[in-house]
Amino acid sequence: MSYDVLVIGGGPAGLSAAVNVRARGRSVLVVSNPPEENALWRAEKVDNYLGLPDMTGPQMLTAFRRHAERAGVVLQEGKVLNTMYMSETWYVSIGTEMENAKALVLASGVVRGNKFPGEAEFLGRGVSYCATCDGMLYRGKPVAVLGYSETARREAEFLQGIGCEVTYFERPKQCGISGGERVEKVTCDGVTVRTDCVFLLRPAMAPTDLFPGLELENGYVRTGRKMETNLPGVFAAGDCTGGALQVSVAAGEGLIAGQSAAAYVAALQRKTMK
């Protein structure tokens, strides 16, 4: 399905952006992990958000999501795996599905881009970031799952259910992937197993993995005053841009990013009508 704006991330920044896109009459899709995986959900109490004192993280995030739903925002659970820009349109791969939009708002929180040895070299040759996408290729074969998200065990159970021989590693700190033409083994925290595929299940992809060529500054996404990035139609907001990692900052940046994305889409439409 085609949207005016697609938002990556369902925290305060992403939901604020989406609400402000809808306020300008544009369609918007928010793609995120389950709310329980959001950093705000783990906050016992938030005292410094103006007008909403003494709220727990789950209460606040639930209120934000309800606001977005009432505004007509489409919410979808999933992980964005890659993006492609073509003919003034962004195409976004979400698991096995593909969506497209004229503008994107990146609000994925803090995601570091450090890779394990062998990860980049074997990507597509035995390294995968999506069990439901690639699992059927390894039925009856040994696979390793490196789980760094709350849903990783469910994905490991899916692999077992389709006949894979699964070895599960819970948040290993050290990892090395090796092989010849394809992956042959993985070593996690000193334990080595033979495997045909390593499923690296992180909460989200690093920004530069999703957007090759995206400019960073001190490890964070570089933006201008309108929360624009150096890529056409891509805006960013919240913790991924650095600065004070606070709910109020994220919501404010999301507001600007949403307004800017909606204005960008409007400008594209005016250009097409000429």
C-alpha positions as CSV (number, residue, x, y, z in Angstrom):
1,M,0.0,0.0,0.0
2,S,1.1,3.5,-0.7
3,Y,1.3,6.2,2.1
4,D,2.2,9.9,2.0
5,V,4.6,9.3,5.0
6,L,6.1,6.3,6.6
7,V,7.5,6.5,10.2
8,I,10.1,4.1,11.4
9,G,9.7,3.8,15.2
10,G,6.7,3.9,17.5
11,G,8.0,5.8,20.5
12,P,7.3,9.5,21.4
13,A,9.2,10.9,18.4
14,G,7.6,8.6,15.9
15,L,4.0,8.9,17.2
16,S,4.3,12.7,17.5
17,A,5.5,12.9,13.9
18,A,2.6,10.7,12.8
19,V,0.0,12.7,14.6
20,N,1.3,15.9,13.0
21,V,1.3,14.3,9.6
22,R,-2.4,13.4,10.1
23,A,-3.1,17.0,11.3
24,R,-2.1,18.1,7.8
25,G,-4.4,15.6,6.1
26,R,-1.8,13.2,5.0
27,S,-1.8,9.4,5.3
28,V,0.8,7.9,7.5
29,L,2.0,4.4,8.6
30,V,4.1,3.8,11.7
31,V,6.2,0.7,11.7
32,S,7.6,-0.4,15.1
33,N,8.4,-3.2,17.4
34,P,5.8,-4.2,20.1
35,P,5.3,-1.3,22.6
36,E,6.8,-3.5,25.3
37,E,10.2,-3.3,23.5
38,N,10.3,0.5,23.6
39,A,12.7,2.1,26.1
40,L,9.9,4.3,27.5
41,W,7.9,1.2,28.4
42,R,10.6,0.3,31.0
43,A,10.4,3.6,32.8
44,E,8.9,3.2,36.3
45,K,7.8,6.9,36.4
46,V,8.2,10.0,34.2
47,D,8.0,13.2,36.2
48,N,9.3,15.8,33.8
49,Y,6.8,15.7,30.9
50,L,4.7,18.9,31.1
51,G,1.1,18.4,32.2
52,L,1.4,14.6,32.7
53,P,3.4,14.1,36.0
54,D,3.6,10.8,37.8
55,M,2.9,8.6,34.8
56,T,4.6,5.3,34.3
57,G,6.3,4.6,31.0
58,P,3.6,2.1,29.9
59,Q,0.8,4.5,30.8
60,M,2.4,7.3,28.8
61,L,3.2,5.2,25.7
62,T,-0.3,3.8,25.8
63,A,-1.8,7.3,25.9
64,F,0.5,8.3,22.9
65,R,-0.6,5.3,20.9
66,R,-4.3,5.9,21.6
67,H,-3.9,9.5,20.5
68,A,-2.3,8.4,17.2
69,E,-5.0,5.8,16.6
70,R,-7.7,8.4,17.1
71,A,-6.0,10.7,14.7
72,G,-6.1,8.0,12.0
73,V,-2.5,6.8,12.1
74,V,-2.0,3.2,10.9
75,L,0.1,1.2,13.3
76,Q,2.0,-1.9,12.2
77,E,4.3,-4.2,14.2
78,G,7.3,-5.2,12.2
79,K,11.0,-4.6,11.6
80,V,12.2,-2.5,8.7
81,L,15.0,-4.5,6.9
82,N,16.0,-2.2,4.1
83,T,14.9,0.8,2.0
84,M,15.2,1.9,-1.6
85,Y,14.6,5.3,-3.2
86,M,13.4,5.4,-6.8
87,S,11.3,7.9,-8.8
88,E,10.8,10.2,-5.8
89,T,9.3,7.3,-3.8
90,W,10.8,5.4,-0.9
91,Y,10.2,1.6,-0.9
92,V,10.4,0.0,2.5
93,S,10.8,-3.7,3.2
94,I,9.0,-4.8,6.4
95,G,9.7,-8.5,7.0
96,T,8.3,-10.1,3.9
97,E,6.1,-7.1,3.0
98,M,6.8,-4.0,1.0
99,E,5.3,-0.6,1.5
100,N,6.1,2.8,-0.1
101,A,5.8,6.4,0.8
102,K,6.9,9.8,-0.5
103,A,8.6,10.8,2.7
104,L,10.1,8.9,5.7
105,V,10.6,9.8,9.3
106,L,13.3,7.9,11.1
107,A,12.6,7.7,14.8
108,S,14.1,4.4,15.7
109,G,15.9,5.4,18.9
110,V,19.5,4.8,19.6
111,V,20.8,1.9,17.5
112,R,24.5,1.3,17.2
113,G,26.0,0.1,13.9
114,N,28.9,-2.0,15.2
115,K,28.9,-5.4,13.5
116,F,30.3,-8.7,14.6
117,P,33.3,-10.2,12.8
118,G,32.0,-11.9,9.7
119,E,28.5,-10.4,9.9
120,A,28.9,-8.0,6.9
121,E,30.9,-10.5,4.9
122,F,28.4,-13.3,5.1
123,L,25.2,-11.2,4.8
124,G,23.0,-13.0,2.3
125,R,25.3,-16.0,2.5
126,G,24.2,-17.4,5.8
127,V,23.6,-14.3,7.9
128,S,20.0,-13.1,8.1
129,Y,18.1,-10.4,10.1
130,C,14.7,-12.0,9.7
131,A,13.7,-15.5,10.7
132,T,10.2,-15.4,9.2
133,C,11.7,-14.1,5.9
134,D,14.5,-16.6,5.4
135,G,13.6,-19.5,7.7
136,M,12.1,-21.8,5.1
137,L,15.5,-21.9,3.3
138,Y,16.9,-23.8,6.3
139,R,14.3,-26.4,7.0
140,G,16.1,-29.5,8.4
141,K,19.4,-27.6,8.8
142,P,21.3,-26.3,11.8
143,V,20.8,-22.6,12.5
144,A,21.9,-20.3,15.3
145,V,19.7,-17.5,16.7
146,L,21.4,-14.6,18.4
147,G,18.5,-13.0,20.3
148,Y,18.8,-9.3,21.3
149,S,15.0,-8.4,21.3
150,E,12.0,-9.4,23.3
151,T,10.5,-11.2,20.3
152,A,13.7,-13.2,19.4
153,R,12.6,-16.3,21.3
154,R,9.3,-16.3,19.4
155,E,11.2,-16.2,16.1
156,A,13.4,-19.1,17.3
157,E,10.3,-21.1,18.1
158,F,9.0,-20.3,14.6
159,L,12.2,-21.8,13.2
160,Q,11.9,-24.9,15.3
161,G,8.3,-25.2,14.2
162,I,9.2,-25.4,10.5
163,G,11.9,-28.0,11.1
164,C,15.1,-26.1,11.7
165,E,17.7,-27.4,14.2
166,V,18.0,-24.3,16.4
167,T,20.8,-23.3,18.8
168,Y,19.7,-20.2,20.8
169,F,22.2,-17.6,22.2
170,E,20.7,-15.1,24.7
171,R,22.3,-11.6,24.0
172,P,25.9,-12.8,23.5
173,K,28.5,-10.1,24.0
174,Q,31.1,-11.6,21.7
175,C,30.5,-13.3,18.4
176,G,32.4,-14.4,15.4
177,I,31.0,-15.8,12.2
178,S,33.2,-17.9,9.8
179,G,33.0,-20.1,6.8
180,G,34.0,-20.5,3.2
181,E,31.6,-19.5,0.4
182,R,28.8,-19.6,3.1
183,V,28.5,-19.6,6.9
184,E,29.8,-22.7,8.5
185,K,30.1,-21.9,12.2
186,V,29.5,-19.3,14.8
187,T,31.3,-18.7,18.1
188,C,29.4,-16.8,20.8
189,D,31.1,-16.0,24.2
190,G,33.5,-18.9,23.7
191,V,31.0,-21.5,22.5
192,T,31.3,-22.7,18.9
193,V,28.6,-24.5,16.9
194,R,28.3,-25.6,13.4
195,T,25.5,-23.7,11.5
196,D,24.2,-23.1,8.0
197,C,22.7,-19.7,9.0
198,V,23.1,-17.1,11.8
199,F,19.9,-15.2,12.5
200,L,20.9,-11.9,14.2
201,L,17.7,-10.7,15.8
202,R,18.2,-7.1,17.0
203,P,15.3,-4.7,17.9
204,A,16.1,-2.5,14.9
205,M,18.6,-1.9,12.1
206,A,21.3,0.7,12.4
207,P,20.4,3.9,10.5
208,T,23.3,3.6,8.1
209,D,22.3,0.0,7.3
210,L,18.8,1.1,6.4
211,F,20.0,4.2,4.5
212,P,23.4,3.9,2.9
213,G,24.9,7.4,2.5
214,L,23.0,8.8,5.5
215,E,25.2,11.4,7.3
216,L,26.0,11.0,10.9
217,E,27.5,13.3,13.5
218,N,29.2,11.9,16.6
219,G,27.4,8.6,15.9
220,Y,23.9,10.2,15.6
221,V,21.8,11.1,12.6
222,R,22.7,14.6,11.4
223,T,19.7,16.9,10.9
224,G,18.9,20.5,10.1
225,R,16.4,22.8,11.8
226,K,13.5,21.1,10.0
227,M,14.8,17.7,11.1
228,E,15.8,17.0,7.5
229,T,18.6,14.6,6.7
230,N,20.9,14.7,3.7
231,L,18.7,12.2,1.9
232,P,15.7,13.3,-0.1
233,G,12.4,13.0,1.8
234,V,14.0,11.5,4.9
235,F,13.6,13.3,8.2
236,A,14.7,12.1,11.7
237,A,13.6,12.8,15.2
238,G,14.2,11.6,18.8
239,D,17.1,9.7,20.4
240,C,18.6,8.8,17.0
241,T,19.5,12.4,16.5
242,G,21.4,12.7,19.8
243,G,21.2,15.5,22.3
244,A,19.1,15.2,25.4
245,L,17.4,11.8,25.4
246,Q,14.1,13.0,26.9
247,V,10.5,12.3,26.1
248,S,9.7,16.0,25.7
249,V,12.6,16.5,23.3
250,A,11.6,13.4,21.2
251,A,7.9,14.6,21.0
252,G,9.0,18.1,20.0
253,E,11.4,16.9,17.3
254,G,8.7,14.5,16.1
255,L,6.3,17.4,15.7
256,I,8.8,19.3,13.5
257,A,9.7,16.2,11.5
258,G,6.0,15.3,10.9
259,Q,5.3,18.9,9.8
260,S,8.3,18.9,7.5
261,A,7.5,15.5,6.0
262,A,3.9,16.6,5.2
263,A,5.2,19.8,3.6
264,Y,7.7,17.8,1.6
265,V,4.9,15.6,0.2
266,A,2.8,18.7,-0.6
267,A,5.7,20.3,-2.5
268,L,6.1,17.1,-4.5
269,Q,2.4,17.1,-5.4
270,R,2.6,20.7,-6.5
271,K,5.6,19.9,-8.7
272,T,3.7,17.0,-10.3
273,M,0.7,19.2,-11.1
274,K,2.7,21.8,-13.0
